[in-house]
Amino acid sequence: MNTPENRRRVDTSGRYSAPLLKALAVHLAIAILLFASFATAPKFEPARPIVQATLVQLDSMSPATTQTDQKIAGEAQRTAAQRHEAEELERKKQQQQAQEAQRAAAEQAQEQKAAAAAAAAAAASEQAKSEAEAKAEAEAKAQAQRKAAEVAAAKKREEAEKAAEAEAAKKRAEAEAARKKAEEEAKRKAQAEADAKRKAAEAAEAKKRAEADAARKAQEDAKAKALADLLADDTQYQQAQADRPGDQVAASYDDVIRRYVSEQWRRPPTARNGMVVEVQLSMLPTGQITDVVVTRSSGDPGFDQSAVQAVRNVGRIPEMQTLSRDNPAAFDRMYRQRLLRFKPEDLAF
C-alpha cells in the first residue's frame, strides 16, 4: 500500500542513494586521473653505466687521456643530473599525487559532509514534513470532528425546531378546534336563542295581529256607529245628505273613506273624548287626494293635525276611480270635495 510511511521510506532511500552515487563517481574520477597521470609521465633515457677506466700509464698525460677523463666526468655529471631530475620529477609527481589525494579526500570529506548535511536536512525536512503531515492530519481530523459536531448540533437544533414547530402546530390546531367548537356552540346557542326569540316574537306578533284585528273590527264597528251617531246629531247635515240622490252610494263610499282614514290615524297624546274636528279633502277622479284643510277646529292643534295627516297618508282611494267612471256627476257632486268629522273616542286605534 502507498501509505505515508512507505512514501517517506522511498523518499529517504532516494535521497541517500544520490549522494552515495555521487561519492562513488568522484572516487572513480580520481582513480582515472591517477591512472592517466601515470600513463602520461615523461619517459627518461635509461642511465648510462659509469665507465670505469684503468690507467695503464700514469706517467703519460696525453691529450687523449685527458679528453677521455673529461668525457667520462661529463657523462657522470649528466647522468647524475638526469637522475636528480627524474627523482625531482618523481618527488613532484608524488607531491602532486599526494595533493590531489588530499584534495580528493577533502572533496570527498566535503561531499560526505554535504551529503551528511543533506541527509540531515532531508531527515529534518522529512521530520518537519512528517510533523506537518501529522499536524495537518490532526487538524483535518479535528476539523472533521468539528464539522461532525456542527452537523450533529445543526441536526439536533433542526430536530428541536421541528419538534417545537410540531408542538406549536398541535397547540394551534387544538386552540383552533377549541375556538371553532366554542364558536359553533355560541352559534348554536345564539341560534337557539334567536329561534326562541323568533318564535316568541311570532307568537307575540300573531297575538298582536289577532288583538289588532279584533280591535280594528271593534273600532270599525265603533267608528261606524259613532259616525252614524255623529251624522244623526247634525240635523242639517243629515237633511242635506237625505236631499241628495244616491244616498246608498254615498254611504258605501263614505265607509270606504272612513276605513282608509281610520287605518292611517294615530291618536295624539292630547286627544280627549268629546273633541270634534271637521276637515275637507279634495280628490281627483282617480281617487288621488290632492288637498286636506281643517274647516272646523277641535280646539286642540295636535288632534286637528292628526286628522289632517291621517287623510294625507291615505294618498289615494282606488275605489273612487270606479265611481268617477260609472257616475262622474255623482263623483263631482259628492266627492270632488268631501267633509269628514273626527272624534277621538271613535277613531282610537
Sequence and secondary structure as in RCSB ss.txt:
>XXXX:A:sequence
MNTPENRRRVDTSGRYSAPLLKALAVHLAIAILLFASFATAPKFEPARPIVQATLVQLDSMSPATTQTDQKIAGE
AQRTAAQRHEAEELERKKQQQQAQEAQRAAAEQAQEQKAAAAAAAAAAASEQAKSEAEAKAEAEAKAQAQRKAAE
VAAAKKREEAEKAAEAEAAKKRAEAEAARKKAEEEAKRKAQAEADAKRKAAEAAEAKKRAEADAARKAQEDAKAK
ALADLLADDTQYQQAQADRPGDQVAASYDDVIRRYVSEQWRRPPTARNGMVVEVQLSMLPTGQITDVVVTRSSGD
PGFDQSAVQAVRNVGRIPEMQTLSRDNPAAFDRMYRQRLLRFKPEDLAF
>XXXX:A:secstr
   HHHHHHHHHHHHHHHHHHHHHHHHHHHHHHHHHHHHT               S SS   HHHHHHHHHHHHH
HHHHHHHHHHHHHHHHHHHHHHHHHHHHHHHHHHHHHHHHHHHHHHHHHHHHHHHHHHHHHHHHHHHHHHHHHHH
HHHHHHHHHHHHHHHHHHHHHHHHHHHHHHHHHHHHHHHHHHHHHHHHHHHHHHHHHHHHHHHHHHHHHHHHHHH
HHHHHHHH HHHHHHHHHSS HHHHHHHHHHHHHHHHHH    TT  TT  EEEEEEE TTSBEEEEEEEE  S 
HHHHHHHHHHHHHH B THHHHHHHH HHHHHHHTSEEEEEE HHHH  
